[in-house]
Amino acid sequence: MNNDPELNGKYLGTITKDFALVSDTLKEASYQIRKREISKYPIFIFTKQATPLGSLLINADEMDLEWHVYASYLFDFVQRNVISVEKVEEFELAYKDPDEFCCLFVIDEGFTNFVFIPFPED
């Protein structure tokens, strides 16, 4: 997998479209992960295929979306060696306010990276 740091137009369009439809669900899930003290760093995986990361939150097929959404968090990514222990502090510093931004981990054939997308204004 290539790790392209830029979210190109191909991904931006489809992710933004799906994100707009599920943002309320993701915002609530983020809140619950933090409220229940599971993690201060919720991560939502956008992928077109099944992944062992996280737990399936939204099945794309059931909602006519392009992307499945899995819910996870920082410690899960460390346990699965997606983020090395040495990079945890760097990740925490880069992590944006979870009340305002959604942390996505996008997995596709030509792209694997973290992306922060602002939640829509109420």
Residue pairs with C-beta under 8 A, 6 or more apart in sequence:
1 107
1 109
1 110
1 111
1 112
2 110
2 111
2 112
3 112
3 113
4 110
4 111
4 113
5 113
7 15
7 106
7 111
7 113
7 115
8 111
11 106
11 108
11 111
14 66
14 67
15 46
15 67
15 104
15 106
15 115
15 117
16 117
17 66
18 46
18 60
18 65
18 66
18 67
18 69
19 26
19 46
19 102
19 104
19 117
20 120
21 63
21 65
22 58
22 63
22 65
22 69
23 102
23 119
23 120
25 57
25 58
26 44
26 57
26 69
26 102
26 119
27 102
27 119
29 42
29 44
29 57
29 71
30 42
30 44
30 98
30 102
31 99
33 39
33 42
33 71
33 73
34 40
34 42
34 98
38 73
39 73
39 74
39 75
40 74
40 98
41 73
41 74
41 91
41 92
41 95
41 98
41 103
42 71
42 72
42 73
42 98
42 103
43 54
43 71
43 72
43 73
43 74
43 76
43 77
43 103
43 104
43 105
43 114
44 54
44 57
44 69
44 70
44 71
44 72
44 102
44 103
44 104
44 105
45 51
45 53
45 54
45 69
45 70
45 71
45 72
45 104
45 105
45 106
45 107
46 67
46 68
46 69
46 104
46 105
46 106
46 107
47 67
47 68
47 70
47 106
47 107
47 108
48 60
48 66
48 67
48 68
48 107
48 108
49 68
49 107
50 68
51 68
51 70
51 107
52 80
53 70
53 72
53 76
53 77
53 80
53 82
53 105
53 107
54 70
54 71
54 72
54 76
55 70
55 71
55 72
56 68
56 69
56 70
57 69
57 70
57 71
58 65
58 68
58 69
59 68
60 66
60 67
60 68
60 69
72 105
74 83
74 88
74 91
74 92
77 83
77 105
78 84
78 85
78 88
82 105
83 91
95 103
96 103
96 116
99 119
100 118
100 119
101 116
101 117
101 118
101 119
102 116
102 117
102 118
102 119
103 114
103 115
103 116
104 114
104 115
104 116
104 117
105 112
105 113
105 114
105 115
106 112
106 113
106 114
106 115
